[in-house]
């Protein structure tokens, strides 16, 4: 989230699209209700189903799963056509006026530079035209034909209301109502909050879904302001923390990129990370990348990371492909290219696509380690549970180790919520039986590995033997010690420009601004620097005081980075430093420094007259309507059909789906077609169940006891399916047999002149736990992911539905 949950109450319009906050985030949704009651906000919900969120909306609009880019590109076309943009904001704080290179183009579904053999782009034409000093050329009058604004106008021109309705199945009149409501927030004193979740990310164009909405918010002037922002509703208590500390296969903590095979030296690595500013006088904060990196290496390797060995750069793994994400891991496993797998705190059999493939892949391992508080389908994948899990244990070689772990309430530690808040929690109870903390288990694995390397040697033991492990109890480190490691400390006295010592050796740092690239500081995650200082555990703070009751609460827990609650908040004020909305200022210039209710996302004494842009993580200093080379499939979002779609791509039939998405050959064979599987399915969560955990709890099992699908009345009547009757749901990959919930909440959509039916498939059941046995939604889902993140396409795939008999017990 760029903003906070509480800040939603400041919005004039709330758009929930790509999520269902009332059901998936019921506590946080109260701030939407407060915005409606106290601020007169209008709630707009765009969703394939009429959800609980839609039930309290001022406007509900249906949409076919997988067509959000067409919808939002049409919104952009409307805003530009009606001149309903915040002109001063767009001119000053976006790259609308920057001029793109000659040679850039888009035709028949492809941008320039496409290489069909590798399903990738040469992105050299996706850049700005530079002057003699290497700065991007700009035309603030927006007259140049190749300025971003004019290229954007041309790109979205195809997305007329008629075309949007044809692709999305959204009635034109309702669509135009949405456009009008969103356009109303282009006024400087109005703001719209965008709320989204997995309904946007779990698509083969997921990252572009989100970027598309960010472009809408930039045009409306809604980034950095109170009541605005791009607010990702993270669905798990620490999913935000997961990405923060680098648990994605291609990243290190703090969103530092893992080195590539093509970057064998530190200097080559740094050349692609230390971005030069593209505008005169601009701050490019990634110029500090070396400080973050060196401090990370010192946290990992301590004294063994030195300037004469490039801070142990050679000890880091180098990526030889686009990442070892879940899809690639299970593809390798299925092909017999992986010996062992450690599965910590998740359940791939239920959470990853194409469960049949996953079951067979797990059976080809030599060993599987499952760290979890509960019995999971993954730990029991080898067991024959009949049609729900038709395994043959005798044919499976995999040795499975189940290591019971504690739950969060049985240990101290921190969780990072959607608002980027690191919140400390305290142990409430001892764990049952032999359950141990993840830290204890991982420490044990590390010590055993290191001892074996010390005893037996190995081809390359250095990265293991030289890891730092300076904890009071090496076999069970205290979470507070780990938190201090993440925060960072001075390894020598730190001095300022005058030679005065500002931080003594051994002291904890106050923030990432104190990090150095000379080996005198360490920090395990630079964005967390400031969370645990000499003043104590900032994550444990519980002062709910809120300046002007504006949703900031600066002394409750600690927000990364720098305890900043609204990212890019310099953009909440005009170029002179005056708040766009004087009734809800975030920060403002007082003549000598930036002041306000939040930590400025900006050097506090940088004068507005210096014209430093507010988006200091971008080399341009401004928000990107044109993404340059940052996205796999193009610098502008483009509508591509899901890999399983009921209709051809009417915009460019020769380029049906995302041309840059990675597809493994065996997975492509497993895609279904609309002839055999004519209905669109989409997965979702229920309030009464939490992922695959709470089916182990009796009360949750009683509340939602068995697997079902949601089917519209029209389709149910066509198929002779009765309320509560049994149905057989099939895709090219598998079959589930479950109950039917017949509802008015899903109605057929007219897509390109034909009725299209949508089926809702909740995700929660399996063959372990106290609920009735189920197959799991991912028996049906395709193994293909977003071209940028490889997040699986769970939200749009094809199925068939037939009336069935009750299964034999």
N, C-alpha and C positions, 0 to 999 in steps of 0.2 A: 504494500500500500504506500502510495506517496503521502497520504494523509493518515488520520487516525480514525478508529471506529467512532469516537465521540464527535469528531469533526463533521461527520455526516449530517448532524443536526443543523449545520449552517447552510445546507444546500437549498436551492430554490427548486431544482429538479433532481430527482434521483432516477437514474437509469439502471435497472437490473437486467442484464443481458449476458448470457453465458454463465448463469448461476441461479440459485434458488435460495436466497439468504434466509427467508422465513423458516425453511425446513432444515437446511444444512448448517445455518449459523443463527439459531433462534435467539441467543442472548444478544449478539451484536445487532440483530435486526431491530432491536428496540430504538436504536438511534435513527433509523429510517422513520419509524412511527413518530418519534419526537420531532423530526423535521417536518412531517406532515401536520402535526398538531400545533407546534409552537411557531413554525416558520412558514406555514401555509404551502409547503413544498408539494409538488406534483410527483407522484410515483408512476414511472413507466416501466412495464415489464414486457420484454420480448422473449418468447419461449415457445418451444414446440408444444408444451403442455400448459394447461391452465392450472397453475400451482398454487400453493398456499400464499406465496408472495403475490401472485397475480390476484388472489382473492381480495387483497386490500389495496390494489392498484387503482389509480385514477384512469389509467389506460392500459389495457392488455392487448398485445398484438401477437398473433401466431407467426411462426417462421419454420421453414423446413430445416431440419438439422444439416449443418454443413454449408449454409449459405450466408453466414454473417457478413462476409466481406462484400458480397453484392449489396446487402442491406446498408452497410455503413458507407460504402463508396457512393451509393445513391444519396445518403445524407450529406456527404461532402459536396456532391454536385448541387444539391438543393441550397446549401449554405452559400456556395460561390455564386450560384445563379441569382439568389435573392439578396446578395451582398450582406448576408447576415453573419458577418465575422467581426471580431474585435480588432479593427484595423491597426490601431496603434500597437497593440500587443503582438500581432502577427508580424508587423513590419520590424519591430525591435527585437522580438524574442524567438523568431523562427527563421529557418533558412529559405523563406519564400522568395527572397530577392537574389539568392546566390545563383550564379550561372553555371549550368552543367556543360560538360565537354561536348564539343561537336562530335557526332558519331553515335551518341547515345540514342537508342530508340526502342520501340515496342511494336510488335506486329504479330498478329495471329496467335496470341497467347504466349509469346516468348519475348524476352528482353534481348538486347544485343549481347553477343558473346556466348550463346548457349552451345554446349558440347554434348551431343546426343550420346556418344559412346560412354561417357562418364556420368551422365545425368547431372551435370554441374555447369557452372558459368565461369567464363573468364570475365572478371568484373572490372577490367581496366577502363572500360568506357563509362562505368557508373561513378563518375567523380566530377569534381568541379573544374572549371577552367581557372587556371592559376596565373597570377601576374609574375613579373620578373623576380619578386621577393618571395615567391612561394605562397602568397596569400590568395584566398578564393576571391574571384571577381564578383562584384555585386551590382545589382540594379534595383535600387530601392523604389524606383517608379513602377516596377513590374511591367515594363514595356518590352524588355528583351524577350525574344521568342523562346530562348532556352533557359530563362530563369525558372526556378522551381515552381513558382506559382502558375506560370503558363503551361508548363509540362503537366502539372497536376490537373489543371482545368481540362487539358486534352485527354488525359488518362481516364478521368471519371466521366467524361461526356457520354459514354455509352450507357451509364447506369441511370437511365431515365426511370421515373416512377413505373412506367409500363414494363420496362425490362426487370426492375427489381421484383415487381409482383409476379412476373412470368417465371423468374428463377426461384424466388423464395416462397411463393404461394401466399404471400401476405396481401390482403385486400388493399387496393390503392388508397382508398379513403383513410383507412387506419394508418397506413404508412405515412401519408402526408401529415396526419395529426402528430405523429411522432416527430417528424422533421420540424414542424412548427414549434412544438414544445422545446425541443433541443435548441432551436435557433433563438428562442427567447432569452437564453443565458449568454448570448453574445454581448449583452450590455455589461459595462464594467462593474456594476454593482450587483450582478447576478452570477450564480455559479451552479454548475451541475456536477454531481458526484456520480462517477461510473463505478458500479459494483459488478465484478465478474469472478468466475471461479473456473472449475474444470470443464464447464460447458463451452469455454473458449479454448482452453489449452489442449484438450484431448481431441485434436483434429490434425490431419496432415498439413493444415495451414494454420495451426494454433497460434504460433508466435505472430503471424501476420494479422490474425483476428484482433489481437491485443494492440498491435501497432496501429491498426486502422482506427481503433477507438482513440488512441493517443493523438492521432492526427486531428480527429474531430475536436478533442479537448484543446489542442493547441490553437486551432482556428477560432474557437470560442473564447480563448483566454482563460481557460479553466484549470491550468496546471500551476501549482505553487500557491494557490489562493485558498482561503477558508471556504469549506463547503464544496471544493472541487476535487480534482485528482483522478488518478487511475488506481483503483483500490481492488487488489487481488485478495479475495477472501480465501486464505489458506485453510484447507479442510482438516488439518491435523494439528494438534497443539504445538508441534515443533517442526512442521514442514518448512516454515520459513528458516528456522535454524539449520535445517539439513542443507539447504542450498548455500547459506551463509558460510558454513564451515567446510565447503568444498567436497561434499559427498557425491557430487556428480563426477562422472568418469573423466571429464576433460578439464576439470577445474581444481584449483587449490583454494584454501580458505581465503575469504575476502574477495572472491570472484577474480582471483589471479589465474590466468590461463596456464594449464600444464604445457610445458615445452613440447615442441613437435620434433619428429625425426629430422626435419629440414632446418632445425635450429640447434646444431651440435655444440655451439659455444654460447656463453652468457651474452656476449656482445650482439650476436645474431638474434638472440631471444629479445634483448632489450630494444633492438631497432624496430621491432614490430609492436612494441608496447609503449614506448615513450613518445606519445603523440605530440608533434609540433603544432602549436596553435595555428589555425587557418585564417585568423583575422588579427590585424595589428593590435597589440596591447591586451589580447585575450589571455585569460588564465586557462590552461589545460591541466587539470589537477592530476591527470595520469602522468604528468611530468615527474611526479613523486613515486612512480612505480618502483624504481630501484630501491627506494627507502623501504617500501612495503615488502618487497621481495627479500632483500638482505636481512631485514628484521625477522621475517618468517624463517629464513634459513638458520639464523642464529637461535631461534626458538627450537628448531628441530634438531640441529646438530651442534649447538653450543660452540665450544672452543675449536671443534674440528672444522667448522666453517670459517675460512680465512680468506683474506683478499688474494693470497697467492695460490689458492685453489678455486678462485671464482666463487667463493662462498658455497662450496660443495655442490655447485650446479651439476656436475657430472653424475652425482648420486641420484638425481631426480629421474624418474622414468620419462621416456620421450614417446609421445604418441605416434604410432605408425598408421593411424587411420582417423576417422572422424569421431572416435570415442568408443569406449567399451560400455555402452549403455545396456539396458536390460534386453533390448531386442537383439543386439549383437551377441550378448552373453549367451542367450538361450539358443541362438542360431549356432554359435560355436559348440555349445553343449550338445545340441542335436546332431552335429556333424562329428562328434567324438573328438573335439579339439580342446577339451577342458577336463582336467582330472578331478578337481575338487571345487567346492563352492561353499562359502560361509554366508549364511542367510541370517542377518541380524535384524530382528524387529520388523519384518514384513513377511508377506505370505504370497510368493509368486504364483502359486497354483490358482489363487483366487484373484490376484491383483494384476497379473500380466496377461496379455492377449493370447488367444488360441490355447486354451487349457490342455487340449489333447496333445498338442506339440510339446507343451511344457512338461507334461507327465512323462512322455517318452524321453525327452531330453534329460530329465533328472535321473532316469533309469540308466543312463550311459556314463554317469560319473563313477569314480572310484570311491569318493566319500562326499557326504553332505553334512555340514554342521548347521544346525538350526538353533539360534539363540532367541528365545521367546518365552514369555510367562505362561503361554497356553499351548495346548495341543493345536497344531495347525494342519490344514490340508497338505501343506508342503512337507511337513515332517512325517506325514502318514501317506505320502503319495504312492508308496509301494503296495499299500494294502488294498485288497479287493473289496470295494463297497458296492458292488453290483453296478447298475447302469450309471450311478453318480460318479464312480471311479473304477472303471473296469481294468484293474491292474492284474498282472500275473507275477506274484512275488518270486516264483521260482526262476523267472527269466531276468531278474533285476540283480545286477552286481553291486549296486551302490550300498556302501555302509553308512548308515545314518546315525549321527550323534545329536541327541537332544540335550541342550544345555539350558535349564530353566533360569530365567532372569527375573529380576524384580520389576514391579510396576513403578510408575513415577511417584506414587504416594508412599513407596517403601524406600525412598532414598532422597537425599538432598540434591539440588541441582537447579539448572535454569531451563526455561522454555522461552522460545521466541515466538510471539504471536503475530497475527496478520499486520499489526501496526508497527512491526519491527521493534517491539518492546522486549528486552531481555528481562524476564521476571523470575526472581528466585523463588523456589518452593522448598519446604522443609519436610523431612521425613515424618510420616504420621503413624506408621506401623512397621513392625518387623515382617520380613517376607516369610512365607510358609515353607516348610520342608527344606530342601537343599538349594533353593533359589539364591542366586548371587547377582550382584550388580554387573552390568555390562562392563564397567571399568575393571572390576576384579577379574572377570573372564578374559578380557582383552589383555590385561597385564600378564596373566598367566600364559597366554599364547605367546606374547612377545618374549617373555623370559625364557620359555622353552625353545623358541626359535633361535634366540641369541646364543643360548648355551650350546645348541647343536652346531651353529656356525663356528663358535669358538673351538669346539672339540673337533669337528670334522672338516672345517674350512668350507670352501665352495668357490664357484667361479667368480662371484662378485659379492663378498660379504660386507663390504664397507658401509652401505646404507643402513644395514641392521646393526652392525657392531658399533657404529658411531652415533646412533640416536641418543639424545639426552634423556635422562630419566631421573631427574633430581627431586624425588619426592620423599617426604618423611617416612611414608610406608610404601616402598617400591612395589610391593605385591598388591596393594589396594590404595592407590592415590586418592587423596581427599578431593572432592569436586571443587572446593574453594581454591586449592592449589592449581588445579587445571584452569580455573577461571582466571587466576592471576597470570598464568602462562599465556592465555589468549589475550589478555589486556596488554601485557608487555611491561618491560622494566628497563632501567638504565643498567648497562653492563660496565660503564665507566662514568665518571663525572661528566655531565653535559653542561657545556658553556654556551652563552649567547655571544653576539658579535663583539661585545665589549670585554669578553673574557670572564665574566662573572658566572659562577656555577649556578645553574638553574635547577638541576636535578642531580642528587647524589647517587653514586654507584650503588646498585641494589634496590633503589627505590622504584616503586610502581609508577608508571607514566600516567599523566592526566588525559592524554589523548593522542591521536595519530599524528598531530602536528609536531610532536616531539621525536618522531621516528627519524633515524639517521641511516645513511647507506655506507657508513664506515665501520660497521661492526660493533658500535657502542650501544646499540639498542636491540632488544628482541621483542617480537610480538607474534603470537600464533595466529592472529586474525586481525588485520589492521582496522577493519571496520568496527571491531569490538573494543578497540582501545579507548579507555575511559569508563569501562563497565565496572572495574574493580581497581580503585586507586588507593593512594595513601589515606584518603578520607574514609575508606571502607568499601563495602559491597554496595555499589550503586544500584544493582539489580534488586536488592532487598528493600529499597525505599517504598514506603506506603503512605506518602502524603498526597491526598487527593485534591489539594487546593488547585483551583483552575482559574487563572487570570481571566477576568471578564466572562467567566463561564463559557469559554469559546471552544472547549474541547481539546485543550493542550495538556493540562496536568503535568507540568515539567518535572515535578518531584515524585511522581509515581513510577517506580522501576527506572529503567534507562533504555533509551531508544538509540539504535545505531542509525547513522553515524553521529557522533558528538552530542548525543541526547537531543537531536533535532527531530521535531515531531511532524513537520511538513517539509518534504523535500522540495528543492528549487524555490524556496519561499522568497528569494529576491524577485521572482516574477510576480509576486503579489503587489508590487509597487511599480509605478510607471518609470520611465527613463530618468526622471528627476528625483525619484525616491519617494514619491507621494503614493499612498495606497490607492489602488484602483477602486476599492470599496471602503470609504472612510469609516463606515459603521462597523466593519469587521477587519481592521488592519492586523496583519501578522507581524511584519517588520516595516520600518520606515527610516529614512535618513533624517537625522536631527541637526545636520550642519557639520558634524564632526565624526559621527559614527552611525552604524545601523543599530537601532534599538527596537524593542517590541516584546511580544509574549513568547517568542520562540528563538532558538539559536539561529542566527543568520546562516543561510547556506551560501556563504560568501565571506571573503575577508572582511572583518567588521569595520575596518577604516577605509575600504576602497570607495572612493568618491563616485557618485553617479556620473559625474562628468568624464570619468575615465572610460566609460562605455564598455566595461567588461560585462559580457553576457552572463545571464543567470545559470545557464546549463554548463557548469564548469567541468563536467566529466566528458563533454563533447569538445573536440578540437575547434569547432566553430563557435562554441559558447552559446549556441541557440538550439532550440528544439528542432528536430528533423522531420519535416514533411517528406523529404527525400532522404533515404537512409544510406546513401552511398553504398559501401560494400558490406554492410553489417548483416544483411539477410541473405539466406541461401538462394531464394527464388526470385528476388528482385527488389529494387529500391522503392517501388510502390507496391502496395498490396494489390493482388489480382484474384478474382474469383476462379478457383479451380474446384471441380466437383470432388467429393470424397472418392476414395478408391473403389468403393462400392456405392454406386449411385443408381437411382431409378430412371434417370434421364441423361441424354447427351448434354455436353456443355454448349449452350446456345451461343455463347460469346465467341468461341473458337473450337469447333468440333474436333480438330486435329490434335488439340492439346486438352485432353479431358481432365486429367488430375495434375497435381503438383509435379512439374517436370523435374524438380530438384530433390524430391523425396527419395530416400534410399529404400529400395525394395529388394529383398533377397529372393532368389529364383524360386525356391520351394514355397515361399509365402505368396508370391504372385500366382502360382498355380492354384492356391487355395482361396483366391478371390471369387466370389459368386457374382452372378449376373441377374438382371431384373426379370428375365424370363422365368427363371427357376425360383428366385427369391424376390417377390415383387414389392415387399413392404420395407419401409425405413424403420430401423430400430435405433434407440438411443438409451444409454444407461444412466442411472441416477441413484442418489442415496435417499434414505428415509430418516426422519427425525428419530424414530423409535429404535433404530439400530445404528451402530457406529462401525463402519467398515465390516471387518470379519471378526471383531473382538466380542461384541456384546451378545452374539448368539450363544456364548458360553454362560451368560447371565440369565437366570430363570425369568426375571421380570421382563427383560427385553424379548426373550423367546416367547413369552405369553403375549406381549403387545403385538409382535409381528412374527407369528409362529412358522409360516411356511412360504416357500417361493411362489411368486406370482408375476404375471405381466399385466400391464395396463393396456387396454384395447378400447378403441372408440365404439360407440353404439352402432354406427353405420356399418363398420367392418364386421362387428360381431354378428349383426343380423345377416349380412351377406354369407358368413361362414357357418351360421347355425350354432354359434357359441353362446352359451348362457352364462349369466352371472354366477361365479363360483365354479363353473364347469372346468373340466380338464382340457388342456390344449397341448399340442406338440409344436414347439417352436424350433425351427431348423435354420442353419446357415450352411455355407459350403464346408464349415469346419466342425460342426457338431450339432447335437440335438439336446434340448431340455424338455422335460415334461413337467408341467406345473399348473397351477390354478389361473383362471382368467378373472381379472377385475374389469368389468365392463363399465365404462364411464362416459359422461358427457364432456369430460375435461380434455379429450383429444378428438378433434374433428378433422375430416379429410381436407387437405389443402389442394387448391387448383394450381398445379404446377405445369406450366407450358400447355395449358388447356386441358389437362387431364387430372382426375382426382388422385391424390397421393395420400396413402394412409401411413401414420406413424404409430409405432409400438413402443411403449415404455417398459424398460427392463431394469428393475432394481437389482443391486449388486450383491446382497448380503449373505446369502445362504451357501452352505457347503455340506460336507459329510462329517464334520466334527461339531461339537457343541451341543447345547440343549434344545435348540430349535429342531424342527423336523428336517430330515435330510433333503438337501437340494443339490442341483448341478452346478450352480454358479453362472452368472451372466457371461463370464469370459470363456465359457465353452463355445460361445457364438462369435466372439469379436475377432477382427482381422489383425494380423501381425504386420502393422505398418505404422510409421510414426511421423511426427512433424519434421519437416526438413531441417529445422534449426536445432531442436531440442531432443528429437526422437521420442517425444511423448506419444504414447499409442493413440490411435484413432478410435476411441471407445464411444464417441458420441454420434457417429453416423455410419451405419453399415446395413446390409440387406439380410432379411429373413423371410421365411414363409411361416404361416400360422395355420394350423388345422385343428379341428375338433378332435379330441382323443378320449380314450377310456382311462379310468383310474389305473395307475400302475399296480402291478401285482406286488403285494407286501412280501 
